[in-house]
């Protein structure tokens, strides 16, 4: 069995990203810059000749995936298991709002992968819902050298990557944040460890873009 490559692409910028607001499952749109970022990433990743493209059903990810699908001439599949972390009561609030009401709680959230915002999910919860999709994709016998691309969200990508790599849970925060329209690449081997990290936070941005 050849080495299989998995590319995890974060969506382009949204107004919430630009203004420091918490999105989670809120369905937000790309900004003009976000659409440009998505197009740049799509042109770059299309050269890899994706075997399949699967995206979160939230618009910011789906529109990013559609750009890639158009350049790669590959149909886009949708799976809600790739949604961003549900942030519960934090959704729609600004970072400043949360810090003012609960000083230090966002630092706890960043450093503890088992922490759940009130009414929301932990990173472990996110990995538990997203990882079965990857296992299902591995049953696709036609997936050989050309990569599968998952278009998702920063928190989901980090949690899924940490889970696939088998990192200890207390080490999951070592994977830093991803820029908008940046991507990760992992390779799957038929040996131990099965998943290996090739690329983290790659971007096709040009000078002058603000990610």
C-alpha positions in Angstrom: 0.0 0.0 0.0 1.5 3.4 -1.0 1.9 6.2 1.5 -1.4 8.1 1.8 -1.4 11.9 2.3 -4.0 13.8 4.2 -4.2 17.6 3.9 -6.2 19.6 6.4 -7.0 23.1 5.1 -8.4 25.9 7.3 -11.0 28.2 5.9 -10.2 31.8 4.8 -10.7 34.8 7.0 -14.2 35.8 8.3 -15.3 39.1 9.9 -15.3 37.2 13.3 -11.6 36.3 12.8 -10.8 39.8 11.9 -12.5 41.3 15.0 -11.6 38.7 17.6 -15.0 37.0 18.1 -15.7 33.4 18.9 -17.5 31.5 16.1 -17.7 27.9 16.9 -20.8 26.5 15.1 -22.0 30.0 14.1 -22.3 30.0 10.3 -20.3 33.0 9.2 -19.1 34.2 5.7 -15.7 34.8 4.3 -14.5 38.4 4.0 -13.2 39.7 0.7 -9.7 38.9 2.0 -10.9 35.5 3.1 -12.1 34.7 -0.4 -8.8 35.8 -1.9 -6.9 33.6 0.7 -9.1 30.7 -0.2 -8.4 31.2 -3.9 -4.6 31.4 -3.4 -4.7 28.2 -1.3 -6.9 26.5 -3.8 -4.5 27.2 -6.7 -1.6 25.8 -4.7 -3.3 22.7 -3.4 -4.9 21.9 -6.8 -1.4 21.2 -8.1 -1.4 18.2 -5.7 -4.3 16.7 -7.7 -6.6 15.9 -4.7 -8.3 12.5 -4.8 -11.2 13.7 -2.7 -12.3 17.0 -1.0 -14.4 16.7 2.1 -15.6 19.9 3.9 -17.4 21.1 7.0 -20.9 22.2 6.2 -20.3 25.6 7.7 -20.2 28.3 5.0 -16.7 29.6 5.7 -15.3 26.1 5.2 -17.6 25.1 2.4 -16.9 28.2 0.3 -13.2 27.6 0.8 -13.6 24.0 -0.4 -15.6 25.1 -3.4 -12.7 27.2 -4.5 -10.4 24.2 -4.3 -12.9 22.0 -6.0 -13.2 24.5 -8.9 -9.4 24.7 -9.5 -8.8 20.9 -9.0 -12.0 19.9 -10.9 -13.0 17.6 -8.0 -16.5 17.4 -6.5 -16.8 18.7 -2.9 -18.3 16.4 -0.3 -19.8 17.7 2.9 -19.6 16.2 6.4 -20.8 18.0 9.6 -18.3 16.1 11.7 -15.7 18.5 10.4 -17.4 21.5 12.1 -15.5 23.8 14.4 -15.5 23.2 18.2 -18.8 24.1 19.6 -18.1 26.9 22.0 -21.4 26.9 23.9 -22.1 30.2 25.7 -19.0 31.8 24.2 -20.3 31.8 20.7 -20.7 35.3 19.4 -18.7 36.9 22.2 -15.5 38.8 21.7 -12.2 37.7 23.4 -12.5 40.9 25.4 -16.0 39.9 26.6 -14.8 36.6 27.8 -11.7 37.9 29.5 -13.7 40.6 31.3 -16.3 38.1 32.7 -13.8 35.3 33.5 -10.2 36.4 33.6 -7.8 33.6 32.7 -10.4 31.2 31.4 -9.3 31.4 27.8 -5.8 30.5 28.8 -7.2 27.4 30.6 -9.1 26.6 27.4 -5.9 26.9 25.3 -3.8 24.8 27.6 -6.2 22.1 28.7 -7.6 19.8 25.9 -10.2 18.4 28.2 -11.7 21.8 29.1 -15.1 22.6 27.8 -16.5 26.1 27.5 -19.9 26.3 29.3 -22.3 24.3 27.1 -19.5 23.5 24.6 -17.0 20.9 23.5 -13.5 20.0 24.5 -10.7 19.3 22.0 -11.1 15.6 22.9 -14.8 15.8 22.0 -13.9 17.3 18.6 -11.3 14.7 17.8 -13.8 11.9 18.8 -16.4 13.1 16.3 -13.9 13.9 13.5 -11.6 10.9 13.6 -14.2 8.3 12.5 -14.4 10.2 9.2 -10.7 9.7 8.6 -11.1 6.0 9.4 -13.9 5.7 6.9 -11.8 7.5 4.2 -9.0 4.9 4.8 -11.4 2.2 3.5 -11.4 3.9 0.1 -9.2 1.5 -1.9 -8.8 4.2 -4.7 -7.0 6.5 -2.3 -3.4 6.0 -3.2 -0.8 8.6 -3.9 -3.1 11.6 -4.5 -4.1 13.4 -1.2 -7.5 13.6 0.4 -8.1 17.2 1.5 -10.3 18.0 4.5 -11.5 21.6 4.7 -12.3 22.5 8.3 -11.5 24.9 11.1 -8.5 25.7 13.3 -9.6 24.0 16.4 -10.9 20.9 14.6 -7.7 20.6 12.6 -5.5 20.9 15.7 -7.5 18.3 17.6 -7.7 15.9 14.8 -4.0 16.2 14.0 -3.0 15.6 17.7 -5.3 12.6 17.9 -4.0 11.0 14.6 -0.4 11.5 15.8 -1.1 9.8 19.1 0.2 12.7 21.1 -0.4 12.6 24.9 -3.5 14.7 25.7 -1.5 17.1 27.9 0.8 17.8 24.9 -2.0 18.6 22.4 -1.5 22.4 22.9 2.0 22.2 21.5 0.4 22.4 18.0 0.1 26.1 17.6 -2.6 28.1 15.8 -3.2 27.9 12.1 -3.5 31.0 9.9 -6.6 31.5 7.7 -6.4 29.4 4.5 -3.3 27.6 5.9 -2.9 23.8 5.9 -1.4 20.8 7.5 -0.2 17.6 5.8 0.1 14.2 7.4 1.2 10.9 5.8 -0.2 7.5 6.6 2.2 4.5 6.6 1.7 0.8 7.0 4.1 0.8 9.9 4.5 2.3 13.3 3.8 5.1 13.9 1.1 5.1 11.2 0.6 8.8 11.0 3.5 11.3 10.6 3.4 15.1 10.4 4.9 16.5 7.2 3.7 20.1 7.2 2.2 22.5 9.7 0.7 25.9 9.0 1.8 26.2 5.3 0.3 29.1 3.4 0.1 30.4 -0.2 -0.3 34.0 1.0 1.6 36.7 -0.8 3.3 39.7 0.6 0.8 42.2 2.0 -1.8 39.6 3.0 -2.7 39.6 6.7 -3.5 36.1 8.0 
